[in-house]
Amino acid sequence: MDGCAADIDPITKGVTTRDMVLWLRDESGLDYDQVIDEYAGKTSNWLHLGMKKPGMKKARKETLLFRDGKYSLFV
């Protein structure tokens, strides 16, 4: 609703959504709110990137997995 999130597919051959989450979390320096590696089937996999909303004091810096309808911490 605030335009602070996007679903992203990797376009570089050999780069996975897992690779993207690790880069965002460990190397990018972005002040993201949430990064979610979402998987809804063999052909449906994407990365959800949510940035801090206007008025939020601090980003949560959450990294999550979404599998089989459930969220868990990304490790």
PDB file with SEQRES, HELIX, SHEET and CRYST1 records, atoms N, CA, C and O in Angstrom:
SEQRES   1 A   75  MET ASP GLY CYS ALA ALA ASP ILE ASP PRO ILE THR LYS          
SEQRES   2 A   75  GLY VAL THR THR ARG ASP MET VAL LEU TRP LEU ARG ASP          
SEQRES   3 A   75  GLU SER GLY LEU ASP TYR ASP GLN VAL ILE ASP GLU TYR          
SEQRES   4 A   75  ALA GLY LYS THR SER ASN TRP LEU HIS LEU GLY MET LYS          
SEQRES   5 A   75  LYS PRO GLY MET LYS LYS ALA ARG LYS GLU THR LEU LEU          
SEQRES   6 A   75  PHE ARG ASP GLY LYS TYR SER LEU PHE VAL                      
HELIX    1 AA1 THR A   17  ASP A   26  1                                  10    
SHEET    1 AA1 5 ALA A   5  ILE A   8  0                                        
SHEET    2 AA1 5 SER A  44  MET A  51 -1                                        
SHEET    3 AA1 5 TYR A  32  GLY A  41 -1                                        
SHEET    4 AA1 5 GLU A  62  ARG A  67  1                                        
SHEET    5 AA1 5 LYS A  70  LEU A  73 -1                                        
CRYST1    1.000    1.000    1.000  90.00  90.00  90.00 P 1           1          
ATOM      1  N   MET A   1       0.806  -1.181   0.000  1.00  0.00           N  
ATOM      2  CA  MET A   1       0.000   0.000   0.000  1.00  0.00           C  
ATOM      3  C   MET A   1       0.863   1.264   0.000  1.00  0.00           C  
ATOM      4  O   MET A   1       0.433   2.315  -0.476  1.00  0.00           O  
ATOM      5  N   ASP A   2       2.072   1.156   0.533  1.00  0.00           N  
ATOM      6  CA  ASP A   2       2.961   2.312   0.566  1.00  0.00           C  
ATOM      7  C   ASP A   2       3.974   2.296  -0.570  1.00  0.00           C  
ATOM      8  O   ASP A   2       4.748   3.241  -0.717  1.00  0.00           O  
ATOM      9  N   GLY A   3       3.981   1.239  -1.374  1.00  0.00           N  
ATOM     10  CA  GLY A   3       4.930   1.140  -2.478  1.00  0.00           C  
ATOM     11  C   GLY A   3       6.350   0.878  -2.014  1.00  0.00           C  
ATOM     12  O   GLY A   3       7.309   1.308  -2.654  1.00  0.00           O  
ATOM     13  N   CYS A   4       6.484   0.171  -0.901  1.00  0.00           N  
ATOM     14  CA  CYS A   4       7.810  -0.062  -0.323  1.00  0.00           C  
ATOM     15  C   CYS A   4       8.271  -1.504  -0.476  1.00  0.00           C  
ATOM     16  O   CYS A   4       9.212  -1.918   0.202  1.00  0.00           O  
ATOM     17  N   ALA A   5       7.636  -2.277  -1.346  1.00  0.00           N  
ATOM     18  CA  ALA A   5       8.005  -3.683  -1.502  1.00  0.00           C  
ATOM     19  C   ALA A   5       7.904  -4.095  -2.968  1.00  0.00           C  
ATOM     20  O   ALA A   5       7.182  -3.493  -3.763  1.00  0.00           O  
ATOM     21  N   ALA A   6       8.659  -5.146  -3.292  1.00  0.00           N  
ATOM     22  CA  ALA A   6       8.628  -5.686  -4.651  1.00  0.00           C  
ATOM     23  C   ALA A   6       8.942  -7.175  -4.599  1.00  0.00           C  
ATOM     24  O   ALA A   6       9.668  -7.637  -3.719  1.00  0.00           O  
ATOM     25  N   ASP A   7       8.391  -7.915  -5.545  1.00  0.00           N  
ATOM     26  CA  ASP A   7       8.753  -9.316  -5.742  1.00  0.00           C  
ATOM     27  C   ASP A   7       9.725  -9.366  -6.902  1.00  0.00           C  
ATOM     28  O   ASP A   7       9.471  -8.788  -7.959  1.00  0.00           O  
ATOM     29  N   ILE A   8      10.848 -10.063  -6.707  1.00  0.00           N  
ATOM     30  CA  ILE A   8      11.956 -10.029  -7.655  1.00  0.00           C  
ATOM     31  C   ILE A   8      12.352 -11.443  -8.045  1.00  0.00           C  
ATOM     32  O   ILE A   8      12.438 -12.331  -7.196  1.00  0.00           O  
ATOM     33  N   ASP A   9      12.593 -11.646  -9.337  1.00  0.00           N  
ATOM     34  CA  ASP A   9      13.135 -12.907  -9.853  1.00  0.00           C  
ATOM     35  C   ASP A   9      14.588 -12.682 -10.257  1.00  0.00           C  
ATOM     36  O   ASP A   9      14.904 -11.657 -10.861  1.00  0.00           O  
ATOM     37  N   PRO A  10      15.480 -13.621  -9.934  1.00  0.00           N  
ATOM     38  CA  PRO A  10      16.860 -13.482 -10.405  1.00  0.00           C  
ATOM     39  C   PRO A  10      16.903 -13.616 -11.928  1.00  0.00           C  
ATOM     40  O   PRO A  10      16.232 -14.474 -12.501  1.00  0.00           O  
ATOM     41  N   ILE A  11      17.695 -12.764 -12.575  1.00  0.00           N  
ATOM     42  CA  ILE A  11      17.788 -12.834 -14.040  1.00  0.00           C  
ATOM     43  C   ILE A  11      19.145 -13.355 -14.513  1.00  0.00           C  
ATOM     44  O   ILE A  11      19.311 -13.682 -15.688  1.00  0.00           O  
ATOM     45  N   THR A  12      20.101 -13.430 -13.608  1.00  0.00           N  
ATOM     46  CA  THR A  12      21.419 -13.934 -13.969  1.00  0.00           C  
ATOM     47  C   THR A  12      21.429 -15.451 -13.830  1.00  0.00           C  
ATOM     48  O   THR A  12      21.072 -15.994 -12.785  1.00  0.00           O  
ATOM     49  N   LYS A  13      21.840 -16.123 -14.895  1.00  0.00           N  
ATOM     50  CA  LYS A  13      21.862 -17.583 -14.891  1.00  0.00           C  
ATOM     51  C   LYS A  13      22.733 -18.095 -13.741  1.00  0.00           C  
ATOM     52  O   LYS A  13      23.854 -17.628 -13.536  1.00  0.00           O  
ATOM     53  N   GLY A  14      22.195 -19.062 -12.997  1.00  0.00           N  
ATOM     54  CA  GLY A  14      22.921 -19.660 -11.890  1.00  0.00           C  
ATOM     55  C   GLY A  14      22.729 -18.952 -10.557  1.00  0.00           C  
ATOM     56  O   GLY A  14      23.145 -19.472  -9.521  1.00  0.00           O  
ATOM     57  N   VAL A  15      22.108 -17.773 -10.561  1.00  0.00           N  
ATOM     58  CA  VAL A  15      21.841 -17.057  -9.311  1.00  0.00           C  
ATOM     59  C   VAL A  15      20.453 -17.468  -8.813  1.00  0.00           C  
ATOM     60  O   VAL A  15      19.475 -17.421  -9.559  1.00  0.00           O  
ATOM     61  N   THR A  16      20.385 -17.866  -7.560  1.00  0.00           N  
ATOM     62  CA  THR A  16      19.119 -18.310  -6.971  1.00  0.00           C  
ATOM     63  C   THR A  16      18.560 -17.236  -6.034  1.00  0.00           C  
ATOM     64  O   THR A  16      19.245 -16.273  -5.689  1.00  0.00           O  
ATOM     65  N   THR A  17      17.311 -17.424  -5.636  1.00  0.00           N  
ATOM     66  CA  THR A  17      16.744 -16.504  -4.657  1.00  0.00           C  
ATOM     67  C   THR A  17      17.509 -16.608  -3.336  1.00  0.00           C  
ATOM     68  O   THR A  17      17.649 -15.612  -2.625  1.00  0.00           O  
ATOM     69  N   ARG A  18      17.996 -17.783  -3.006  1.00  0.00           N  
ATOM     70  CA  ARG A  18      18.828 -17.951  -1.802  1.00  0.00           C  
ATOM     71  C   ARG A  18      20.080 -17.086  -1.892  1.00  0.00           C  
ATOM     72  O   ARG A  18      20.439 -16.407  -0.930  1.00  0.00           O  
ATOM     73  N   ASP A  19      20.746 -17.111  -3.048  1.00  0.00           N  
ATOM     74  CA  ASP A  19      21.929 -16.269  -3.263  1.00  0.00           C  
ATOM     75  C   ASP A  19      21.591 -14.799  -3.046  1.00  0.00           C  
ATOM     76  O   ASP A  19      22.359 -14.053  -2.439  1.00  0.00           O  
ATOM     77  N   MET A  20      20.434 -14.400  -3.551  1.00  0.00           N  
ATOM     78  CA  MET A  20      20.020 -13.003  -3.432  1.00  0.00           C  
ATOM     79  C   MET A  20      19.759 -12.621  -1.973  1.00  0.00           C  
ATOM     80  O   MET A  20      20.149 -11.538  -1.536  1.00  0.00           O  
ATOM     81  N   VAL A  21      19.097 -13.509  -1.219  1.00  0.00           N  
ATOM     82  CA  VAL A  21      18.841 -13.233   0.195  1.00  0.00           C  
ATOM     83  C   VAL A  21      20.163 -13.092   0.944  1.00  0.00           C  
ATOM     84  O   VAL A  21      20.340 -12.160   1.728  1.00  0.00           O  
ATOM     85  N   LEU A  22      21.086 -14.017   0.703  1.00  0.00           N  
ATOM     86  CA  LEU A  22      22.377 -13.954   1.382  1.00  0.00           C  
ATOM     87  C   LEU A  22      23.115 -12.664   1.057  1.00  0.00           C  
ATOM     88  O   LEU A  22      23.704 -12.044   1.943  1.00  0.00           O  
ATOM     89  N   TRP A  23      23.088 -12.257  -0.206  1.00  0.00           N  
ATOM     90  CA  TRP A  23      23.758 -11.012  -0.588  1.00  0.00           C  
ATOM     91  C   TRP A  23      23.097  -9.812   0.085  1.00  0.00           C  
ATOM     92  O   TRP A  23      23.780  -8.950   0.638  1.00  0.00           O  
ATOM     93  N   LEU A  24      21.768  -9.761   0.037  1.00  0.00           N  
ATOM     94  CA  LEU A  24      21.060  -8.642   0.670  1.00  0.00           C  
ATOM     95  C   LEU A  24      21.348  -8.577   2.164  1.00  0.00           C  
ATOM     96  O   LEU A  24      21.598  -7.501   2.708  1.00  0.00           O  
ATOM     97  N   ARG A  25      21.313  -9.717   2.819  1.00  0.00           N  
ATOM     98  CA  ARG A  25      21.517  -9.767   4.273  1.00  0.00           C  
ATOM     99  C   ARG A  25      22.970  -9.485   4.675  1.00  0.00           C  
ATOM    100  O   ARG A  25      23.228  -8.731   5.613  1.00  0.00           O  
ATOM    101  N   ASP A  26      23.907 -10.096   3.958  1.00  0.00           N  
ATOM    102  CA  ASP A  26      25.299 -10.092   4.416  1.00  0.00           C  
ATOM    103  C   ASP A  26      26.200  -9.047   3.760  1.00  0.00           C  
ATOM    104  O   ASP A  26      27.233  -8.684   4.321  1.00  0.00           O  
ATOM    105  N   GLU A  27      25.817  -8.557   2.571  1.00  0.00           N  
ATOM    106  CA  GLU A  27      26.752  -7.715   1.837  1.00  0.00           C  
ATOM    107  C   GLU A  27      26.203  -6.394   1.314  1.00  0.00           C  
ATOM    108  O   GLU A  27      26.973  -5.458   1.096  1.00  0.00           O  
ATOM    109  N   SER A  28      24.909  -6.295   1.110  1.00  0.00           N  
ATOM    110  CA  SER A  28      24.374  -5.145   0.381  1.00  0.00           C  
ATOM    111  C   SER A  28      24.432  -3.828   1.151  1.00  0.00           C  
ATOM    112  O   SER A  28      24.619  -2.768   0.554  1.00  0.00           O  
ATOM    113  N   GLY A  29      24.273  -3.890   2.458  1.00  0.00           N  
ATOM    114  CA  GLY A  29      24.217  -2.657   3.238  1.00  0.00           C  
ATOM    115  C   GLY A  29      22.869  -1.946   3.169  1.00  0.00           C  
ATOM    116  O   GLY A  29      22.708  -0.877   3.757  1.00  0.00           O  
ATOM    117  N   LEU A  30      21.891  -2.527   2.455  1.00  0.00           N  
ATOM    118  CA  LEU A  30      20.559  -1.923   2.373  1.00  0.00           C  
ATOM    119  C   LEU A  30      19.849  -1.992   3.722  1.00  0.00           C  
ATOM    120  O   LEU A  30      19.979  -2.979   4.447  1.00  0.00           O  
ATOM    121  N   ASP A  31      19.116  -0.966   4.047  1.00  0.00           N  
ATOM    122  CA  ASP A  31      18.347  -0.926   5.281  1.00  0.00           C  
ATOM    123  C   ASP A  31      16.947  -1.487   5.009  1.00  0.00           C  
ATOM    124  O   ASP A  31      15.949  -0.777   5.137  1.00  0.00           O  
ATOM    125  N   TYR A  32      16.886  -2.769   4.633  1.00  0.00           N  
ATOM    126  CA  TYR A  32      15.617  -3.405   4.293  1.00  0.00           C  
ATOM    127  C   TYR A  32      14.839  -3.753   5.557  1.00  0.00           C  
ATOM    128  O   TYR A  32      15.412  -3.866   6.641  1.00  0.00           O  
ATOM    129  N   ASP A  33      13.543  -3.921   5.407  1.00  0.00           N  
ATOM    130  CA  ASP A  33      12.692  -4.341   6.510  1.00  0.00           C  
ATOM    131  C   ASP A  33      12.547  -5.860   6.508  1.00  0.00           C  
ATOM    132  O   ASP A  33      12.749  -6.511   7.532  1.00  0.00           O  
ATOM    133  N   GLN A  34      12.191  -6.422   5.339  1.00  0.00           N  
ATOM    134  CA  GLN A  34      12.034  -7.866   5.204  1.00  0.00           C  
ATOM    135  C   GLN A  34      12.569  -8.331   3.863  1.00  0.00           C  
ATOM    136  O   GLN A  34      12.414  -7.657   2.844  1.00  0.00           O  
ATOM    137  N   VAL A  35      13.199  -9.488   3.882  1.00  0.00           N  
ATOM    138  CA  VAL A  35      13.549 -10.210   2.662  1.00  0.00           C  
ATOM    139  C   VAL A  35      13.011 -11.618   2.858  1.00  0.00           C  
ATOM    140  O   VAL A  35      13.331 -12.282   3.843  1.00  0.00           O  
ATOM    141  N   ILE A  36      12.188 -12.074   1.909  1.00  0.00           N  
ATOM    142  CA  ILE A  36      11.567 -13.395   2.031  1.00  0.00           C  
ATOM    143  C   ILE A  36      11.848 -14.200   0.766  1.00  0.00           C  
ATOM    144  O   ILE A  36      11.522 -13.768  -0.340  1.00  0.00           O  
ATOM    145  N   ASP A  37      12.454 -15.367   0.938  1.00  0.00           N  
ATOM    146  CA  ASP A  37      12.639 -16.325  -0.150  1.00  0.00           C  
ATOM    147  C   ASP A  37      11.334 -17.117  -0.224  1.00  0.00           C  
ATOM    148  O   ASP A  37      11.080 -17.987   0.609  1.00  0.00           O  
ATOM    149  N   GLU A  38      10.515 -16.813  -1.222  1.00  0.00           N  
ATOM    150  CA  GLU A  38       9.188 -17.420  -1.332  1.00  0.00           C  
ATOM    151  C   GLU A  38       9.182 -18.502  -2.409  1.00  0.00           C  
ATOM    152  O   GLU A  38       9.669 -18.297  -3.521  1.00  0.00           O  
ATOM    153  N   TYR A  39       8.631 -19.633  -2.062  1.00  0.00           N  
ATOM    154  CA  TYR A  39       8.564 -20.779  -2.963  1.00  0.00           C  
ATOM    155  C   TYR A  39       7.159 -21.342  -2.905  1.00  0.00           C  
ATOM    156  O   TYR A  39       6.678 -21.740  -1.844  1.00  0.00           O  
ATOM    157  N   ALA A  40       6.502 -21.369  -4.064  1.00  0.00           N  
ATOM    158  CA  ALA A  40       5.119 -21.858  -4.091  1.00  0.00           C  
ATOM    159  C   ALA A  40       4.956 -23.043  -5.031  1.00  0.00           C  
ATOM    160  O   ALA A  40       3.832 -23.404  -5.379  1.00  0.00           O  
ATOM    161  N   GLY A  41       6.040 -23.642  -5.439  1.00  0.00           N  
ATOM    162  CA  GLY A  41       5.982 -24.785  -6.343  1.00  0.00           C  
ATOM    163  C   GLY A  41       7.222 -24.844  -7.206  1.00  0.00           C  
ATOM    164  O   GLY A  41       8.050 -23.934  -7.176  1.00  0.00           O  
ATOM    165  N   LYS A  42       7.354 -25.910  -7.976  1.00  0.00           N  
ATOM    166  CA  LYS A  42       8.567 -26.124  -8.769  1.00  0.00           C  
ATOM    167  C   LYS A  42       8.891 -24.987  -9.726  1.00  0.00           C  
ATOM    168  O   LYS A  42      10.062 -24.738 -10.013  1.00  0.00           O  
ATOM    169  N   THR A  43       7.877 -24.298 -10.220  1.00  0.00           N  
ATOM    170  CA  THR A  43       8.133 -23.226 -11.184  1.00  0.00           C  
ATOM    171  C   THR A  43       7.809 -21.845 -10.634  1.00  0.00           C  
ATOM    172  O   THR A  43       7.808 -20.866 -11.380  1.00  0.00           O  
ATOM    173  N   SER A  44       7.536 -21.757  -9.352  1.00  0.00           N  
ATOM    174  CA  SER A  44       7.123 -20.486  -8.768  1.00  0.00           C  
ATOM    175  C   SER A  44       8.006 -20.156  -7.561  1.00  0.00           C  
ATOM    176  O   SER A  44       7.749 -20.616  -6.448  1.00  0.00           O  
ATOM    177  N   ASN A  45       9.043 -19.358  -7.795  1.00  0.00           N  
ATOM    178  CA  ASN A  45      10.010 -19.001  -6.761  1.00  0.00           C  
ATOM    179  C   ASN A  45      10.426 -17.556  -6.984  1.00  0.00           C  
ATOM    180  O   ASN A  45      10.773 -17.179  -8.103  1.00  0.00           O  
ATOM    181  N   TRP A  46      10.396 -16.747  -5.940  1.00  0.00           N  
ATOM    182  CA  TRP A  46      10.773 -15.343  -6.077  1.00  0.00           C  
ATOM    183  C   TRP A  46      11.276 -14.831  -4.739  1.00  0.00           C  
ATOM    184  O   TRP A  46      11.174 -15.506  -3.715  1.00  0.00           O  
ATOM    185  N   LEU A  47      11.816 -13.630  -4.770  1.00  0.00           N  
ATOM    186  CA  LEU A  47      12.287 -12.951  -3.580  1.00  0.00           C  
ATOM    187  C   LEU A  47      11.381 -11.765  -3.320  1.00  0.00           C  
ATOM    188  O   LEU A  47      11.119 -10.969  -4.222  1.00  0.00           O  
ATOM    189  N   HIS A  48      10.904 -11.643  -2.100  1.00  0.00           N  
ATOM    190  CA  HIS A  48      10.103 -10.481  -1.708  1.00  0.00           C  
ATOM    191  C   HIS A  48      11.014  -9.554  -0.914  1.00  0.00           C  
ATOM    192  O   HIS A  48      11.596  -9.953   0.095  1.00  0.00           O  
ATOM    193  N   LEU A  49      11.129  -8.327  -1.373  1.00  0.00           N  
ATOM    194  CA  LEU A  49      11.972  -7.331  -0.704  1.00  0.00           C  
ATOM    195  C   LEU A  49      11.096  -6.194  -0.228  1.00  0.00           C  
ATOM    196  O   LEU A  49      10.470  -5.501  -1.030  1.00  0.00           O  
ATOM    197  N   GLY A  50      11.053  -6.003   1.080  1.00  0.00           N  
ATOM    198  CA  GLY A  50      10.285  -4.912   1.671  1.00  0.00           C  
ATOM    199  C   GLY A  50      11.236  -3.926   2.331  1.00  0.00           C  
ATOM    200  O   GLY A  50      12.078  -4.309   3.144  1.00  0.00           O  
ATOM    201  N   MET A  51      11.097  -2.677   1.982  1.00  0.00           N  
ATOM    202  CA  MET A  51      11.917  -1.620   2.576  1.00  0.00           C  
ATOM    203  C   MET A  51      11.149  -0.978   3.733  1.00  0.00           C  
ATOM    204  O   MET A  51       9.940  -1.168   3.868  1.00  0.00           O  
ATOM    205  N   LYS A  52      11.841  -0.240   4.537  1.00  0.00           N  
ATOM    206  CA  LYS A  52      11.239   0.444   5.685  1.00  0.00           C  
ATOM    207  C   LYS A  52      10.161   1.415   5.197  1.00  0.00           C  
ATOM    208  O   LYS A  52      10.401   2.217   4.294  1.00  0.00           O  
ATOM    209  N   LYS A  53       8.977   1.335   5.799  1.00  0.00           N  
ATOM    210  CA  LYS A  53       7.869   2.208   5.419  1.00  0.00           C  
ATOM    211  C   LYS A  53       8.073   3.609   5.986  1.00  0.00           C  
ATOM    212  O   LYS A  53       8.736   3.777   7.009  1.00  0.00           O  
ATOM    213  N   PRO A  54       7.511   4.602   5.330  1.00  0.00           N  
ATOM    214  CA  PRO A  54       7.590   5.958   5.874  1.00  0.00           C  
ATOM    215  C   PRO A  54       7.019   5.990   7.297  1.00  0.00           C  
ATOM    216  O   PRO A  54       5.955   5.430   7.559  1.00  0.00           O  
ATOM    217  N   GLY A  55       7.713   6.630   8.180  1.00  0.00           N  
ATOM    218  CA  GLY A  55       7.269   6.732   9.561  1.00  0.00           C  
ATOM    219  C   GLY A  55       7.791   5.631  10.472  1.00  0.00           C  
ATOM    220  O   GLY A  55       7.711   5.754  11.695  1.00  0.00           O  
ATOM    221  N   MET A  56       8.332   4.539   9.888  1.00  0.00           N  
ATOM    222  CA  MET A  56       8.922   3.482  10.717  1.00  0.00           C  
ATOM    223  C   MET A  56      10.242   3.997  11.284  1.00  0.00           C  
ATOM    224  O   MET A  56      11.060   4.564  10.559  1.00  0.00           O  
ATOM    225  N   LYS A  57      10.439   3.797  12.576  1.00  0.00           N  
ATOM    226  CA  LYS A  57      11.678   4.274  13.189  1.00  0.00           C  
ATOM    227  C   LYS A  57      12.866   3.403  12.807  1.00  0.00           C  
ATOM    228  O   LYS A  57      13.964   3.905  12.566  1.00  0.00           O  
ATOM    229  N   LYS A  58      12.639   2.094  12.754  1.00  0.00           N  
ATOM    230  CA  LYS A  58      13.742   1.178  12.501  1.00  0.00           C  
ATOM    231  C   LYS A  58      13.268  -0.001  11.672  1.00  0.00           C  
ATOM    232  O   LYS A  58      12.197  -0.555  11.919  1.00  0.00           O  
ATOM    233  N   ALA A  59      14.068  -0.380  10.690  1.00  0.00           N  
ATOM    234  CA  ALA A  59      13.763  -1.561   9.886  1.00  0.00           C  
ATOM    235  C   ALA A  59      13.993  -2.816  10.721  1.00  0.00           C  
ATOM    236  O   ALA A  59      14.902  -2.856  11.550  1.00  0.00           O  
ATOM    237  N   ARG A  60      13.164  -3.847  10.500  1.00  0.00           N  
ATOM    238  CA  ARG A  60      13.281  -5.088  11.276  1.00  0.00           C  
ATOM    239  C   ARG A  60      14.460  -5.951  10.838  1.00  0.00           C  
ATOM    240  O   ARG A  60      14.964  -6.757  11.620  1.00  0.00           O  
ATOM    241  N   LYS A  61      14.896  -5.787   9.604  1.00  0.00           N  
ATOM    242  CA  LYS A  61      15.999  -6.592   9.047  1.00  0.00           C  
ATOM    243  C   LYS A  61      15.695  -8.097   9.157  1.00  0.00           C  
ATOM    244  O   LYS A  61      16.562  -8.887   9.531  1.00  0.00           O  
ATOM    245  N   GLU A  62      14.455  -8.478   8.825  1.00  0.00           N  
ATOM    246  CA  GLU A  62      14.052  -9.880   8.877  1.00  0.00           C  
ATOM    247  C   GLU A  62      14.432 -10.591   7.584  1.00  0.00           C  
ATOM    248  O   GLU A  62      14.261 -10.048   6.492  1.00  0.00           O  
ATOM    249  N   THR A  63      14.943 -11.800   7.716  1.00  0.00           N  
ATOM    250  CA  THR A  63      15.149 -12.671   6.563  1.00  0.00           C  
ATOM    251  C   THR A  63      14.373 -13.956   6.831  1.00  0.00           C  
ATOM    252  O   THR A  63      14.602 -14.642   7.828  1.00  0.00           O  
ATOM    253  N   LEU A  64      13.446 -14.269   5.918  1.00  0.00           N  
ATOM    254  CA  LEU A  64      12.524 -15.374   6.126  1.00  0.00           C  
ATOM    255  C   LEU A  64      12.463 -16.293   4.912  1.00  0.00           C  
ATOM    256  O   LEU A  64      12.832 -15.913   3.801  1.00  0.00           O  
ATOM    257  N   LEU A  65      11.991 -17.505   5.154  1.00  0.00           N  
ATOM    258  CA  LEU A  65      11.642 -18.471   4.111  1.00  0.00           C  
ATOM    259  C   LEU A  65      10.133 -18.652   4.141  1.00  0.00           C  
ATOM    260  O   LEU A  65       9.522 -18.628   5.209  1.00  0.00           O  
ATOM    261  N   PHE A  66       9.530 -18.832   2.966  1.00  0.00           N  
ATOM    262  CA  PHE A  66       8.121 -19.185   2.888  1.00  0.00           C  
ATOM    263  C   PHE A  66       8.036 -20.495   2.124  1.00  0.00           C  
ATOM    264  O   PHE A  66       8.302 -20.541   0.923  1.00  0.00           O  
ATOM    265  N   ARG A  67       7.660 -21.567   2.830  1.00  0.00           N  
ATOM    266  CA  ARG A  67       7.552 -22.892   2.238  1.00  0.00           C  
ATOM    267  C   ARG A  67       6.284 -23.567   2.752  1.00  0.00           C  
ATOM    268  O   ARG A  67       5.962 -23.483   3.938  1.00  0.00           O  
ATOM    269  N   ASP A  68       5.575 -24.228   1.859  1.00  0.00           N  
ATOM    270  CA  ASP A  68       4.374 -24.991   2.232  1.00  0.00           C  
ATOM    271  C   ASP A  68       3.404 -24.163   3.068  1.00  0.00           C  
ATOM    272  O   ASP A  68       2.807 -24.670   4.018  1.00  0.00           O  
ATOM    273  N   GLY A  69       3.249 -22.892   2.715  1.00  0.00           N  
ATOM    274  CA  GLY A  69       2.293 -22.033   3.394  1.00  0.00           C  
ATOM    275  C   GLY A  69       2.735 -21.517   4.752  1.00  0.00           C  
ATOM    276  O   GLY A  69       1.932 -20.927   5.475  1.00  0.00           O  
ATOM    277  N   LYS A  70       4.012 -21.729   5.118  1.00  0.00           N  
ATOM    278  CA  LYS A  70       4.499 -21.317   6.436  1.00  0.00           C  
ATOM    279  C   LYS A  70       5.778 -20.488   6.321  1.00  0.00           C  
ATOM    280  O   LYS A  70       6.613 -20.711   5.444  1.00  0.00           O  
ATOM    281  N   TYR A  71       5.901 -19.531   7.232  1.00  0.00           N  
ATOM    282  CA  TYR A  71       7.114 -18.729   7.314  1.00  0.00           C  
ATOM    283  C   TYR A  71       8.044 -19.296   8.377  1.00  0.00           C  
ATOM    284  O   TYR A  71       7.595 -19.788   9.412  1.00  0.00           O  
ATOM    285  N   SER A  72       9.337 -19.224   8.111  1.00  0.00           N  
ATOM    286  CA  SER A  72      10.341 -19.600   9.109  1.00  0.00           C  
ATOM    287  C   SER A  72      11.556 -18.695   8.909  1.00  0.00           C  
ATOM    288  O   SER A  72      11.679 -18.019   7.888  1.00  0.00           O  
ATOM    289  N   LEU A  73      12.444 -18.692   9.894  1.00  0.00           N  
ATOM    290  CA  LEU A  73      13.640 -17.876   9.771  1.00  0.00           C  
ATOM    291  C   LEU A  73      14.557 -18.445   8.688  1.00  0.00           C  
ATOM    292  O   LEU A  73      14.697 -19.661   8.550  1.00  0.00           O  
ATOM    293  N   PHE A  74      15.167 -17.561   7.938  1.00  0.00           N  
ATOM    294  CA  PHE A  74      16.128 -17.945   6.906  1.00  0.00           C  
ATOM    295  C   PHE A  74      17.466 -18.208   7.588  1.00  0.00           C  
ATOM    296  O   PHE A  74      17.944 -17.373   8.356  1.00  0.00           O  
ATOM    297  N   VAL A  75      18.067 -19.346   7.317  1.00  0.00           N  
ATOM    298  CA  VAL A  75      19.371 -19.654   7.910  1.00  0.00           C  
ATOM    299  C   VAL A  75      20.410 -19.831   6.844  1.00  0.00           C  
ATOM    300  O   VAL A  75      21.572 -20.096   7.153  1.00  0.00           O  
TER     301      VAL A  75                                                      
END                                                                             
